[in-house]
Amino acid sequence: MIPSETSRLVAEGGLDFHIPSLADFFPDALLFAGTPFEFNRVQLVRLIVVVGCLAITYAIASRAKVVPGRIQSVFELFMGFIRDNAIEPVLGKAKGRRFAPMLYTLFFLILSMNLAGVTPGLNLAGTSVIGMPFLLAMWTFGTYVYCGMKQHGVLGYFKHETMPPGVPKPVYLLLAPIEFLQLAVVRWFSLTVRLLANMVSGHMMLVVFISLTQAILFSGSWLIAATPFAGAFALGIFGFEIFVALLQAFIFTVLSAVYINMATSESH
């Protein structure tokens, strides 16, 4: 790769640190290079996260007690938060119980994939490459469409989504195509891009400030004096990325609940 102008200027200034690029999200293959089954570091991170989620969930569920221990308490605290702030306020108790397993799974899987980006040894969010956000968005979109068609029938569902009541009939000529575009593209696309963009930008910021701190520390110049400030800023970015990981998992879960409720409600 030819170094960018920024890379050359930094090197001339006595610092040598890694400037992140989109190439970070497309690492070389570990197995089966050049085949449809290519396996690289991104897939490895996702596999580790999924296995870890299953193992932790099984361990907690198999040892669940009436008086919970610390780990079970934390797990139940998150579940209670999602139930009280994302599921029941949007779907109500009856529909909430029906879709709770899906929404809990979405939240914990997205959270775990996001936190992989700040986990030493992994250092890359499983949601920072489009495949995973797209797959999760398609899960939500498929559930949304299926439940809507089951509730209203195929033709009734499209009428429900594209022709909201109380609108003058001539307006439908303009409104119906817009609503159909939202249904067919905008909703799943926005879910995908929102999650992806936040994880990509978070990785970029982390790599820049952590690498810069290391470069300053080993620069051998007066810049070493700035190391504590750069390190503190890097830790702040690290903490902020944890917050973003939680926030994006919560937002994705809430929006999934909103879309499901829209599809199964009697009217908009």
N, C-alpha and C positions, 0 to 999 in steps of 0.2 A: 504494500500500500504506500502511495506517495504521501509524505507528511504534509499536512495543511500548513498554510501561512502562520496560523496561530501556534502550531507545534514548533515551527522554526524559530519564531520570536521567543517563545518560552525557553527553548534550548539555548539560544544566544544569551539569555538573561541569567544563565547559570543554573537553571532548574531543568529537571528531566522527569516528567511524570506523564502517566497515561491519560490521554484525552479520549473520553468515550465516544463511540460512534455506533451507528446501527449495526456494524459488523459484530459487536458484542452479543447481539441477540441471534446471530446465525453462526454458531461455532462449528468447527470442523466435526465431521462424523466420528463417533467412537466405534460404531459397528455398522456393517452393511452399507458402506459408502457407495453412493451412486445408484442405489436401488430404492424402490418405493418404501422399503422398510428401514431406511436410514435412521440411526439412533444416535443422537448427539447429547450434549450436556443439558440442553433445555428439557428433552424427554427424560433424562436421568433425574433432574430436579423434580419434575412432575411425578415420576414414579416413586421417588423417595417420599414426597409429600403425601401421596395417596396411601402408600403402605403405612406411613406414620399415623395418618388420620384413622385408618381402619384399626390399627393396633391399639392406639390410645382409646378410641371409642369402645372397642371390645373389652379392653381392660377395665374401663370405668363401668360399663354396663354389667359385666360379669361379677363385679365386686360391689355393686351398688348397695347401699345400706339406708335404713330409715333415718339414722343420724349420719349425715354425710361427712366424709373426711375432707381434707383440704382440696384435693384435686377435684373430687366430685362436687364440692361446693362451688368452685370456680366455674366448672362446666355448667352447673345448674343456674349459676348467676347469669351467664351469657344466654342460656336458653330462656330464662325468665325475662331478660331484657328484650330479646327479639320477640318473644310472645307479646309482651306488654306494649312495645313501641313500634312493631312492624307488622305483626300478623293480625292480632285481634282488633286494633284500631282501624285497620283497612278492611279486613274481611269479616269481622265479627267473630263470635265464638264458634258458631256452627261451621261456617265455611273455613274458619281458621284451623279447626281441628282436622278438617279434611286435607288441607294443603300444608299443614305444619311440617310433616316429614320432608317434603320437597324443599320448603323454605329454610328449614334448619340445615339441611344438607348443603344448599347453596351458600348460606352464610359461612359455615365452618370450612367448607372447601375453598371458597374464595379467600377467606381470611388466612388460611394456612398457606395457600399458594402465594398470596401477597407477602406474608411474613418471611417466606423463603428468601426474599430479596435482602433482608437484613439478618439472615442467619449465617454465622460464620461457617465456611466450608461449602455453602450453597451459593450465596451472594448473587442470586438471580431469581426474580419472582417468576413463578410458573405462569402468571398472567401477563407477562411483559412481551409475549409473542402471541400473535393474533389468534392462533388455533384454539387456545383454551377459552379466552373471552367469547369468541364466536360460538364455540360449542355450548357454553353455558347460556348465552343469549338465545341460541336455537332451542335449548331445552325449555326456557321460559316461553319463547314464541310458540313452540309446538303445543305446550300446555294451554296457552292462551287461546289459540285457534281451536284446539280440540274441545275445550270446555265451552267456548262460545257456540260452536256448532252443535254440541250436545244440548245446550240450553235452549237455543233458538231455532235449530235446524240450519241447513246450509244456506238457503236463500234468506231466511230470517236473520241469520247471523250477519251476512253482508249488508243487509238493510239496516240492521242495528248499528253496525260500525260506520257506515257511510252516509246514512240519512237520519241524523238526530231529529227528534220531534220538535215541533214549534217553530220550524223554519219555513218561510215562504217558498212555495214550490219552485219558482224560477231560480232561487238561490242554489238549489240542489245541483244545477248544471255546473256551477263553479265549486260548490262545497264537496260534492260526492267524490270527484277525482282526487281532491286534496286529502280527504279522509281515507280514501283507499290507498294513497301513497303512504300515509302514516302507518296504516295497517300492514302493508306489504313490505315496507322498507325502513321507515324512519325509526320505529320502536326498537326492533332488534338491532339495527345499525347503531343507534345511540347508546344502547346498553353495551355493545361491544367496544365502541370507540372510547366511551367514558372510562371504562375500566382499563383498557389498553394504554391510553394516553397517560393516565396518572401513574401507572407502573413503569412505563418507559421513562417518563420525565424524572420520577423518583430515583431510578437506577442511575441516570445520567448525573443527577445532582450528588448522589452519594459518592460515585466514582471520582468526580471532579474534586470534591473537597477532601476526601480521605487521601487520594493520591497527591493532592497539592500539599497537604499537611506532611506527608512522608517526604516529599521532595524538598520542602523547606527544612525539615529536620536534618536531612543528609546533604544539604547544599554546601556546607563548609564555608558559609559566608555570614555576614551580619544578619541575614534573614532568619537565622536560627532563633533570634529573639522573638520572632513573631509566631513561633511554633505553638505556644500555649493558646494564643488567640485563634489560630487556625484550627487547632484541635478542638477547642470549645465549640467553635462554629460547626465543625464536622459532627460532633456529638449532638448538637442541636438539630442538624439535618437528619441524623439517624433517628432521633426521637420523633421528629416530625413525620418521617416516613412510616414509623409504626402507627402513628395516629391516622395517616392517610390510608394505610392498609385496613385498619378497623373501619374507617369512615366509608371507604369504597365498598367493602363487603356489606355494610349496613345499607347503603344507598341502593346497591344492586338488589338486595333482598326486598327492600321497601317497594321499589319500582316493579319488581316481579309480582308482588302482592297486589299492587295497584292495577297492573294490566290484567291479572286474573280476575280481579273484582269487576273491572270494566266489562270483561267478556261474559261474566255470569250474572251481571245485574240486569234488571228489567228495562232500564233506560239509562242514558248517560247522566 
